[in-house]
Amino acid sequence: MQKWNAEAGYEEVGLRQDNSEPRTTDRECSERVREKEAAAAVAAAAEKYALVKQAHAAARRAEKGE
């Protein structure tokens, strides 16, 4: 992305001073945080599902008298 600089004209925005790689924007950071939160929520839901499934299996075994 380019930005107007009064002294230098157009310049690239988002590059480090050594121009090695782009900086991470706030938007990208927010997206990464949301992705990590979503992954954590999925993992928690999967764990809860596994616990419920185990509890139901134990209840069925108890009903059968195993």
C-alpha positions in Angstrom: 0.0 0.0 0.0 1.3 3.5 -0.8 0.9 6.6 1.3 1.6 10.2 0.3 4.6 11.7 2.1 5.1 15.5 1.6 8.9 15.1 1.7 9.4 12.0 -0.4 6.2 11.7 -2.5 4.6 8.3 -2.4 6.2 5.7 -0.1 5.4 2.1 0.7 3.5 1.8 4.0 3.8 -1.3 6.2 7.4 -2.1 5.5 10.0 -2.3 8.3 12.9 0.1 8.1 15.1 -2.5 6.5 12.2 -3.3 4.1 12.5 -7.0 4.9 8.9 -7.8 5.5 5.5 -6.0 6.1 4.4 -5.0 9.5 1.4 -6.7 11.1 -1.6 -4.3 11.0 -4.0 -3.9 13.9 -6.7 -5.6 11.7 -4.5 -8.6 11.1 -3.7 -8.9 14.8 -7.5 -8.7 15.6 -8.2 -11.4 13.0 -5.5 -13.6 14.5 -6.9 -13.1 18.0 -10.4 -14.0 16.8 -9.1 -17.1 15.1 -7.3 -18.2 18.2 -10.5 -17.5 20.3 -12.6 -19.5 17.8 -10.1 -22.4 17.9 -10.2 -22.4 21.7 -14.0 -22.3 21.7 -14.1 -25.3 19.3 -11.7 -27.2 21.5 -13.7 -26.5 24.6 -16.9 -27.6 22.8 -15.2 -30.8 21.7 -14.1 -31.5 25.2 -17.6 -30.9 26.6 -19.1 -33.1 23.9 -16.7 -35.9 24.9 -17.5 -35.6 28.5 -21.3 -35.7 27.8 -20.8 -38.7 25.6 -18.9 -40.5 28.3 -21.6 -39.6 30.9 -24.4 -40.9 28.6 -22.4 -44.1 28.0 -21.9 -44.6 31.8 -25.7 -44.0 32.3 -26.6 -46.6 29.7 -24.2 -49.1 31.3 -25.7 -48.4 34.7 -29.2 -49.0 33.3 -28.2 -52.3 31.9 -26.5 -53.2 35.2 -23.0 -53.6 33.8 
